[in-house]
Amino acid sequence: MIKRFYNLRMQMAFLFVVSIAFSGAITGALFSILRWYYKQNVNIDTNLAALRQTMRAFGDVNAFLVVFVPLSFIMFMLLTKKYTGYFQTISTGIRHLANGDFSQKIHIENRSELGEIAEHVNVAATMLQEAIERGDFSETSKNELIVNLAHDLRTPLTSILGYLHLILQDESLSEAQKKHFLTIAYTKAGRLEGLIDTLFEVTRLNYGMLPLKQTTFNIGHLLLQLSEEMYPIIEQANLTTRTEIEDNLTVYADGELLARVFENLMANACRYGADGQYIDITAKAGGDYVEIRICNYGSTIPEEDLPYIFDMFYTTDKSRSSKHNSTGLGLFIAKNIIEQHDGTISATSSLKETCFIINLRKI
């Protein structure tokens, strides 16, 4: 019974009843005082007597309700004011937790569900802090990296070994066949080398060993240059580039690294936007930032995949990724590069379009 009383709904109901009781008592006392004052001090020919006649005509009950209802509302708001503070306290605590600040604890002296929520948030903060201090997340990431690395390296390596074994063991192969198999093995070895180079680059980016060579330049000119350089790839995908770029979009950044980001996004637009007709590249100033959008109108990214597409080795469609030789590292590298420039990168996808949005600080 005691536990049920501390239920939030029961507390609200109790405060509602209390506010009605207080309001009724105050309104009744007020009317009693007025009635006593009227009998003791008011003559029939005074203004107060006329007011009393008006109230009688309006109805005593109606007059009582005119005072009682607003007073009940005010009383209830005053009695529940502390609960608004509880909600604000919980909201602030969750915001600190989301920002990675685990030192802020939520203190609520309430035994209802609000107190339980506060305790749960505090426990979650403590557990997250302990997990980070133990290195659980980094260990999980390393294990995931090893598993995915082994898978992505094994595929081309197995293919190379298979073709070389075939060439060495099968003496009946013609020179033309041997050359054909060696060409395939060479191509696979090139892919393997590229994958290893990419992984080294990811490591250097992750640990800040890749210094930024920042200069001041017009990022609009860079986008136009890249769209021209990638024209053969875009034309091969039967797509047309449309650009809408403002003038004087100056940034202080590493042009080579940003070029890699934009090339990756344009290449993805060609791979997965072939069902559409256009690739739209827009760049405009917005406050202290330059906003760059690269949009295509082909296949969409499932809504459940959007929060994870920038994670290492994440691919939305395994069969499609295999077809396009995707390792799931391109967007991870792009996000890392943009964040090293104190910028942001995000993606939206709908039946209408898929857009990657980059914000970089402008000069």
C-alpha positions in Angstrom: 0.0 0.0 0.0 2.9 2.4 0.9 4.7 1.5 -2.4 1.5 2.2 -4.3 1.3 5.7 -2.7 4.7 6.6 -4.1 3.5 5.8 -7.7 3.6 9.0 -9.7 0.0 8.8 -10.8 -1.1 8.3 -7.2 0.9 11.4 -6.2 -0.6 13.4 -9.0 -4.1 12.3 -8.0 -3.4 13.1 -4.3 -2.1 16.6 -5.2 -5.2 17.1 -7.4 -7.5 16.2 -4.5 -5.5 18.4 -2.1 -5.7 21.4 -4.5 -9.5 20.9 -4.8 -9.8 20.6 -1.0 -7.7 23.7 -0.4 -9.5 25.7 -3.1 -12.9 24.7 -1.8 -11.9 25.6 1.8 -10.5 29.0 0.7 -13.5 29.8 -1.5 -16.0 28.6 1.2 -14.2 30.7 3.9 -14.2 33.7 1.5 -17.9 33.4 1.0 -18.6 32.9 4.7 -16.6 36.1 5.5 -18.5 38.1 2.8 -21.8 36.8 4.1 -20.9 37.7 7.7 -19.7 41.2 6.6 -22.8 41.7 4.5 -25.1 40.9 7.5 -23.2 43.0 9.9 -22.3 46.1 7.9 -24.4 46.4 4.8 -27.7 48.4 4.6 -30.3 47.7 2.0 -29.7 51.0 0.2 -25.9 50.6 -0.2 -23.8 49.6 -3.3 -22.9 46.3 -1.7 -26.5 45.4 -1.3 -27.0 46.0 -5.0 -23.9 43.8 -5.7 -25.4 41.1 -3.5 -28.7 41.2 -5.5 -26.6 40.8 -8.7 -24.8 37.8 -7.3 -28.0 36.2 -6.2 -29.4 36.7 -9.7 -26.2 35.2 -11.2 -26.5 32.3 -8.8 -24.4 31.6 -5.6 -23.2 28.3 -7.1 -22.0 29.9 -10.3 -20.3 32.7 -8.4 -18.6 30.0 -6.2 -17.3 28.2 -9.3 -16.0 31.4 -10.9 -13.6 31.6 -7.9 -13.2 27.9 -7.2 -12.1 26.6 -10.6 -9.2 29.1 -11.3 -8.1 28.8 -7.7 -8.0 25.0 -8.0 -5.9 25.3 -11.2 -3.4 27.7 -9.6 -3.2 25.5 -6.4 -2.5 22.4 -8.5 0.2 24.2 -10.5 1.9 25.4 -7.4 1.8 22.0 -5.7 3.3 20.2 -8.8 5.9 22.8 -9.6 8.7 20.7 -8.0 7.9 17.9 -10.5 8.7 20.2 -13.4 12.1 20.7 -11.7 12.5 17.0 -11.5 11.9 16.5 -15.2 14.4 19.3 -16.0 17.0 17.8 -13.7 16.6 14.4 -15.4 16.8 16.0 -18.8 20.0 17.8 -17.9 21.5 14.6 -16.5 20.7 12.7 -19.7 22.2 15.5 -21.8 25.5 15.3 -19.8 25.5 11.5 -20.3 25.0 11.9 -24.1 27.9 14.3 -24.2 30.2 11.8 -22.4 30.2 13.6 -19.1 29.7 10.8 -16.5 30.6 12.9 -13.5 27.2 14.6 -13.3 24.8 12.7 -11.1 21.1 13.2 -10.8 19.8 13.9 -7.3 16.0 13.7 -6.9 14.4 13.3 -3.5 11.3 11.6 -4.8 10.3 8.0 -4.3 8.2 7.7 -7.4 9.1 6.5 -10.9 11.0 9.8 -11.4 13.4 8.8 -8.6 13.9 5.4 -10.2 14.6 6.9 -13.6 17.2 9.2 -11.9 18.8 6.2 -10.2 18.9 4.2 -13.5 20.6 7.1 -15.3 23.2 7.3 -12.5 23.8 3.6 -12.7 24.1 3.7 -16.5 26.6 6.6 -16.2 28.7 4.7 -13.7 28.7 1.5 -15.7 29.7 3.4 -18.9 32.5 5.2 -17.1 33.8 1.9 -15.6 33.6 0.2 -19.1 35.6 3.0 -20.7 38.2 2.9 -17.9 38.5 -0.8 -18.3 38.9 -0.4 -22.1 35.9 -2.6 -22.9 34.9 -0.6 -26.0 38.4 -0.3 -27.4 38.8 -4.1 -26.9 35.5 -4.8 -28.7 36.5 -2.5 -31.5 39.9 -4.3 -31.8 38.2 -7.7 -32.0 35.8 -6.4 -34.6 38.7 -4.9 -36.6 40.6 -8.2 -36.5 37.6 -10.3 -37.6 36.7 -8.0 -40.5 40.3 -7.5 -41.4 40.9 -11.3 -41.6 37.8 -11.6 -43.8 38.6 -8.8 -46.2 42.3 -9.9 -46.6 41.5 -13.6 -46.9 39.2 -13.3 -49.9 41.7 -11.8 -52.5 44.6 -13.8 -50.9 42.7 -17.1 -51.3 42.0 -16.2 -54.9 45.7 -15.3 -55.6 46.9 -18.6 -54.0 44.4 -20.6 -55.9 45.4 -19.3 -59.3 49.2 -19.6 -58.5 48.6 -23.2 -57.3 46.7 -23.9 -60.5 49.6 -22.5 -62.7 52.3 -24.5 -60.8 50.5 -27.8 -60.6 48.7 -28.0 -64.0 51.3 -28.6 -66.6 48.7 -28.9 -69.4 47.9 -25.1 -69.3 48.7 -23.2 -72.4 50.8 -20.0 -72.3 47.6 -18.0 -72.9 45.8 -19.6 -70.0 48.8 -19.1 -67.7 48.9 -15.4 -68.7 45.2 -15.1 -68.1 45.4 -16.6 -64.6 48.5 -14.5 -63.8 46.6 -11.4 -64.8 43.8 -12.3 -62.5 46.2 -13.0 -59.6 48.0 -9.7 -60.3 44.7 -7.8 -60.2 43.8 -9.5 -56.9 47.2 -8.7 -55.5 46.7 -5.1 -56.4 43.4 -5.1 -54.6 45.1 -6.7 -51.6 47.8 -4.1 -51.6 45.3 -1.3 -51.8 43.3 -2.7 -48.9 46.4 -3.0 -46.7 47.4 0.6 -47.6 43.9 1.7 -46.7 44.1 0.0 -43.4 47.4 1.6 -42.6 45.8 4.9 -43.4 42.9 4.2 -41.1 45.3 3.4 -38.3 47.2 6.6 -38.9 44.0 8.7 -39.0 42.7 7.0 -35.8 45.8 7.7 -33.8 46.4 11.2 -35.2 49.6 10.2 -37.0 48.5 11.7 -40.3 49.3 15.4 -40.0 47.0 17.9 -41.7 48.7 20.0 -44.4 46.2 22.9 -44.2 46.1 25.9 -46.6 43.6 28.5 -47.5 41.7 27.8 -50.7 38.3 28.1 -52.4 36.5 24.8 -51.8 34.0 25.6 -54.6 36.9 25.4 -57.1 37.9 22.1 -55.6 34.4 20.6 -56.1 34.2 21.9 -59.7 37.7 20.4 -60.5 36.8 17.0 -59.0 33.5 16.9 -60.9 35.5 17.5 -64.1 38.1 14.9 -63.3 35.5 12.3 -62.5 33.5 13.0 -65.7 34.5 9.7 -67.4 33.2 7.7 -64.4 30.0 9.8 -64.1 29.4 9.4 -67.9 30.0 5.7 -67.7 27.2 5.5 -65.1 24.9 7.4 -67.5 24.6 10.3 -65.0 24.8 14.0 -65.4 26.4 16.3 -62.8 24.5 19.4 -61.8 26.4 22.0 -59.7 25.1 25.0 -57.7 28.1 26.5 -55.9 28.4 30.0 -54.4 31.4 32.2 -54.9 34.1 32.9 -52.3 33.7 29.8 -50.2 37.1 30.0 -48.5 38.2 27.4 -46.0 41.5 26.5 -44.2 41.9 22.8 -44.7 43.9 20.0 -46.2 42.8 20.0 -49.8 44.2 16.6 -50.6 42.3 14.9 -47.8 39.1 16.7 -48.6 39.5 15.8 -52.2 39.6 12.1 -51.1 36.3 12.6 -49.2 34.5 14.2 -52.1 35.9 11.7 -54.6 34.6 8.9 -52.4 31.2 10.4 -52.1 31.0 11.1 -55.9 32.1 7.5 -56.6 29.4 6.2 -54.3 26.9 8.4 -56.0 27.9 6.8 -59.3 27.8 3.2 -58.0 24.5 3.4 -56.2 22.8 6.3 -58.0 22.9 4.7 -61.5 19.1 4.3 -61.4 18.8 8.1 -61.2 19.6 10.7 -63.8 21.7 13.3 -61.9 24.3 13.8 -59.3 23.7 17.2 -57.6 26.7 19.0 -56.0 25.8 22.1 -54.0 27.9 24.4 -51.8 26.7 27.4 -49.9 27.6 29.5 -46.9 25.6 29.2 -43.7 26.7 31.2 -40.8 30.3 30.2 -39.9 30.2 27.1 -42.0 30.2 26.0 -45.6 27.6 23.4 -46.3 28.4 20.9 -49.1 25.7 18.5 -50.4 26.3 15.6 -52.8 23.0 14.0 -53.7 22.0 11.1 -56.0 18.6 9.7 -57.0 19.2 6.0 -57.2 18.8 3.3 -54.6 18.1 4.4 -51.0 19.9 3.6 -47.8 17.5 1.7 -45.4 16.5 3.8 -42.4 17.8 1.3 -39.9 21.3 1.4 -41.6 21.7 5.2 -41.6 23.1 5.6 -38.0 25.9 3.1 -38.8 27.0 3.8 -42.4 30.1 5.7 -41.1 31.2 2.9 -38.9 34.3 0.9 -39.8 33.7 -2.0 -42.1 29.9 -1.4 -42.2 28.2 -2.2 -45.4 24.4 -2.0 -45.9 24.0 -4.6 -48.6 26.6 -7.4 -48.5 26.0 -8.7 -52.0 26.0 -5.1 -53.5 29.2 -4.3 -51.5 30.9 -7.4 -52.8 29.9 -6.5 -56.4 31.4 -3.1 -56.1 34.5 -4.2 -54.1 33.4 -2.2 -51.1 35.3 -2.7 -47.9 33.1 -0.5 -45.7 36.1 1.8 -45.0 35.4 4.7 -47.4 32.8 6.5 -45.3 34.6 5.7 -42.1 37.7 7.5 -43.5 35.6 10.3 -44.8 34.1 10.9 -41.4 37.5 10.8 -39.7 38.9 13.3 -42.1 36.0 15.7 -41.7 36.1 15.5 -37.9 39.8 16.3 -37.9 38.8 19.5 -39.7 36.3 20.2 -36.9 33.5 19.6 -39.3 30.5 17.3 -39.5 29.3 14.8 -42.0 25.8 13.2 -42.1 23.5 11.4 -44.5 19.8 11.4 -45.3 18.0 9.0 -47.6 14.4 8.8 -48.9 12.6 7.6 -51.9 13.3 11.0 -53.5 17.1 11.3 -52.9 20.1 10.2 -50.9 22.3 13.1 -49.7 25.6 13.4 -47.9 25.9 16.7 -46.1 29.3 18.1 -45.0 29.8 21.2 -42.9 33.2 22.8 -42.7 34.2 26.0 -40.9 34.7 28.8 -43.4 37.1 31.8 -43.2 
